[in-house]
Amino acid sequence: MLTTHETFDGVRGAVITPDSPDYPEAARTPLGDSRPAVVLRPRDVDDVRRAVRAAAADGRPVAVRGGGHSFARLGTVDDGLVIDLAALDGVRLVGSDRVVVGGGATWGAVAQALAPHGLAISSGDTASVGVGGLLLSGGIGWMVRAHGLALDRLVSAQVVTAAGDLVTASAEERPDLFWALRGGGGGTAVVTEVELAAAPVTTLTFGTLTFRAAEAAEVLAGWATHMRHAPRALSSTVRLANPFAGGVDAPVEITVAALGAEGATAVEPLRRLGTLLSDGVAERPYVDILEPGAALPPGLRLTVRSGFVAPHRADDAVAEVAALAASPQPAAIVLHALGGAVADVPADATAYSHRDAELMVTTFAGGPAAAFDGVLAGVDGVWSRLAPHVQGSYRNFLDDTSPEAMAATHSAATQRRLAEIRASYDPDGVLGRVGRAR
Ligand SMILES: Cc1cc2nc3c(=O)[nH]c(=O)nc-3n(C[C@H](O)[C@H](O)[C@H](O)COP(=O)(O)OP(=O)(O)OC[C@H]3O[C@@H](n4cnc5c(N)ncnc54)[C@H](O)[C@@H]3O)c2cc1C
């Protein structure tokens, strides 16, 4: 029988096994520890091809890791193989507004590289999040209403298929694969490089306005009404009931990210929604508004769930969220205002299924492992109250990998088309042999 190192003999980059000194670091993601059998760290695109071929022959579950930030821990796998793309972290500007980015780069590196050229790409709120995972499932960032999802900026992708072939996907070349990569999530191919279209952006009017918890219902309703009609230059979120800021007594936090004079003007009415406790809104460079990111402290567990709100359910959903924020429950509740450029793209043009949503609701709750069942029960209670008002869920804000939960991230038509495309590029399901880390 071959040893692990003989099995992955062709791979030039690191082959890390439980007896390697690097194993504890290689097995860990920002969301916690895991126990992969092997972590392969290909050093370039050819090495990714070798790693994928070796993984296909090996037969164990495979996890591809970009930035490792999946709440569902999809960037790692217990007892299986991790293909960690960390070395493919290049970012280079090509032409006046195009950037070519490695499949293992982070959005912070992209923002840093683009800033000196007066360019930016709306991605997410955190610098350490990986380009690969965020892009493949959506990318709801601070300019989402102005510029759309991060995946809407994808021009082409270079991928390694399950057979180890290096191919390009774009509107002209393999449009079916290009469609699947824009919203289908991981599991179709290994993305080694993407070309993205950046937008001219230097600064935004950015920051957080806080209001009294007792005024949550009026402030939230006023925010939702304002955002429904606001120019797309304004993107915004609201956070309520943050357990680290007092739970039911936590202030309502409206964060705004506004482009140009039109966006800044649209912020003004939000300041008058209630009793303003603090105003941290100022003009800031885009690159500075991304949070650096942090690992979950050892021993803590986190649960993240999301759902989308259609325009005709928005008023009821907002009222329910305000009522939940005033009730004892364990989660911070965040609303993202959507619409704008997200809704410009036809529903079936990409594998992202939620173009028509006006809002997205997300809950974040955590606690020590010993008390986590209670947290989960509390979060279940929140979602049973939200259920009549929401549909589907956002693959990037989800920690449940059950088939039902994963299915809810796509429409039925998208699920069918994705399954067909995956079957043609990965007939043996090599990249779909996803296991679970817990
Ligand atoms: C602190 C934090 C803040 C966040 N903020 C936002 C936000 O503002 N907006 C938002 O939309 N999302 C946000 N997210 C969610 C984030 O988009 C997802 O967790 C995303 O999946 C992370 O991508 P990753 O590459 O870091 O993760 P990984 O765990 O490495 O990968 C996630 C999935 O993508 C696949 N994948 C990753 N890279 C590749 C690749 N190159 N080729 C093929 N498959 C790949 C993996 O196999 C896995 O299935 C946040 C997450 C965290 C932890």
Ligand as a Chemical Component Dictionary entry (heavy atoms), coordinates in Angstrom:
data_LIG
# 
_chem_comp.id                   LIG 
_chem_comp.type                 NON-POLYMER 
_chem_comp.pdbx_formal_charge   0 
_chem_comp.three_letter_code    LIG 
# 
loop_
_chem_comp_atom.comp_id 
_chem_comp_atom.atom_id 
_chem_comp_atom.alt_atom_id 
_chem_comp_atom.type_symbol 
_chem_comp_atom.charge 
_chem_comp_atom.model_Cartn_x 
_chem_comp_atom.model_Cartn_y 
_chem_comp_atom.model_Cartn_z 
_chem_comp_atom.pdbx_ordinal 
LIG C1  C1  C 0 -15.912 37.530 8.857  1  
LIG C2  C2  C 0 -16.748 37.233 7.632  2  
LIG C3  C3  C 0 -17.334 38.292 6.946  3  
LIG C4  C4  C 0 -18.092 38.053 5.794  4  
LIG N1  N1  N 0 -18.670 39.104 5.139  5  
LIG C5  C5  C 0 -19.353 38.879 3.989  6  
LIG C6  C6  C 0 -19.942 39.952 3.265  7  
LIG O1  O1  O 0 -19.853 41.119 3.663  8  
LIG N2  N2  N 0 -20.609 39.671 2.130  9  
LIG C7  C7  C 0 -20.720 38.392 1.645  10 
LIG O2  O2  O 0 -21.327 38.215 0.589  11 
LIG N3  N3  N 0 -20.205 37.351 2.317  12 
LIG C8  C8  C 0 -19.531 37.562 3.474  13 
LIG N4  N4  N 0 -19.018 36.508 4.178  14 
LIG C9  C9  C 0 -19.298 35.158 3.736  15 
LIG C10 C10 C 0 -18.279 34.703 2.719  16 
LIG O3  O3  O 0 -18.611 35.240 1.458  17 
LIG C11 C11 C 0 -18.280 33.171 2.624  18 
LIG O4  O4  O 0 -17.964 32.640 3.878  19 
LIG C12 C12 C 0 -17.341 32.670 1.542  20 
LIG O5  O5  O 0 -17.702 31.358 1.210  21 
LIG C13 C13 C 0 -15.905 32.712 1.984  22 
LIG O6  O6  O 0 -15.057 32.423 0.919  23 
LIG P1  P1  P 0 -13.622 31.816 1.232  24 
LIG O7  O7  O 0 -12.944 31.575 -0.070 25 
LIG O8  O8  O 0 -12.935 32.648 2.248  26 
LIG O9  O9  O 0 -14.017 30.476 1.951  27 
LIG P2  P2  P 0 -13.693 28.866 1.739  28 
LIG O10 O10 O 0 -14.132 28.315 3.028  29 
LIG O11 O11 O 0 -12.266 28.743 1.361  30 
LIG O12 O12 O 0 -14.579 28.498 0.537  31 
LIG C14 C14 C 0 -15.998 28.581 0.562  32 
LIG C15 C15 C 0 -16.556 27.714 -0.565 33 
LIG O13 O13 O 0 -16.066 28.176 -1.817 34 
LIG C16 C16 C 0 -15.256 27.173 -2.456 35 
LIG N5  N5  N 0 -14.086 27.831 -3.014 36 
LIG C17 C17 C 0 -13.341 28.814 -2.464 37 
LIG N6  N6  N 0 -12.388 29.209 -3.299 38 
LIG C18 C18 C 0 -12.521 28.433 -4.414 39 
LIG C19 C19 C 0 -11.826 28.368 -5.653 40 
LIG N7  N7  N 0 -10.803 29.197 -5.915 41 
LIG N8  N8  N 0 -12.217 27.443 -6.563 42 
LIG C20 C20 C 0 -13.255 26.613 -6.322 43 
LIG N9  N9  N 0 -13.968 26.645 -5.173 44 
LIG C21 C21 C 0 -13.594 27.549 -4.227 45 
LIG C22 C22 C 0 -14.905 26.195 -1.363 46 
LIG O14 O14 O 0 -14.666 24.913 -1.883 47 
LIG C23 C23 C 0 -16.129 26.250 -0.484 48 
LIG O15 O15 O 0 -17.170 25.467 -1.040 49 
LIG C24 C24 C 0 -18.260 36.720 5.339  50 
LIG C25 C25 C 0 -17.683 35.653 6.037  51 
LIG C26 C26 C 0 -16.931 35.904 7.174  52 
LIG C27 C27 C 0 -16.348 34.758 7.945  53 
# 
loop_
_chem_comp_bond.comp_id 
_chem_comp_bond.atom_id_1 
_chem_comp_bond.atom_id_2 
_chem_comp_bond.value_order 
_chem_comp_bond.pdbx_ordinal 
LIG C1  C2  SING 1  
LIG C2  C3  SING 2  
LIG C2  C26 DOUB 3  
LIG C3  C4  DOUB 4  
LIG C4  N1  SING 5  
LIG C4  C24 SING 6  
LIG N1  C5  DOUB 7  
LIG C5  C6  SING 8  
LIG C5  C8  SING 9  
LIG C6  O1  DOUB 10 
LIG C6  N2  SING 11 
LIG N2  C7  SING 12 
LIG C7  O2  DOUB 13 
LIG C7  N3  SING 14 
LIG N3  C8  DOUB 15 
LIG C8  N4  SING 16 
LIG N4  C9  SING 17 
LIG N4  C24 SING 18 
LIG C9  C10 SING 19 
LIG C10 O3  SING 20 
LIG C10 C11 SING 21 
LIG C11 O4  SING 22 
LIG C11 C12 SING 23 
LIG C12 O5  SING 24 
LIG C12 C13 SING 25 
LIG C13 O6  SING 26 
LIG O6  P1  SING 27 
LIG P1  O7  DOUB 28 
LIG P1  O8  SING 29 
LIG P1  O9  SING 30 
LIG O9  P2  SING 31 
LIG P2  O10 DOUB 32 
LIG P2  O11 SING 33 
LIG P2  O12 SING 34 
LIG O12 C14 SING 35 
LIG C14 C15 SING 36 
LIG C15 O13 SING 37 
LIG C15 C23 SING 38 
LIG O13 C16 SING 39 
LIG C16 N5  SING 40 
LIG C16 C22 SING 41 
LIG N5  C17 SING 42 
LIG N5  C21 SING 43 
LIG C17 N6  DOUB 44 
LIG N6  C18 SING 45 
LIG C18 C19 SING 46 
LIG C18 C21 DOUB 47 
LIG C19 N7  SING 48 
LIG C19 N8  DOUB 49 
LIG N8  C20 SING 50 
LIG C20 N9  DOUB 51 
LIG N9  C21 SING 52 
LIG C22 O14 SING 53 
LIG C22 C23 SING 54 
LIG C23 O15 SING 55 
LIG C24 C25 DOUB 56 
LIG C25 C26 SING 57 
LIG C26 C27 SING 58 
# 
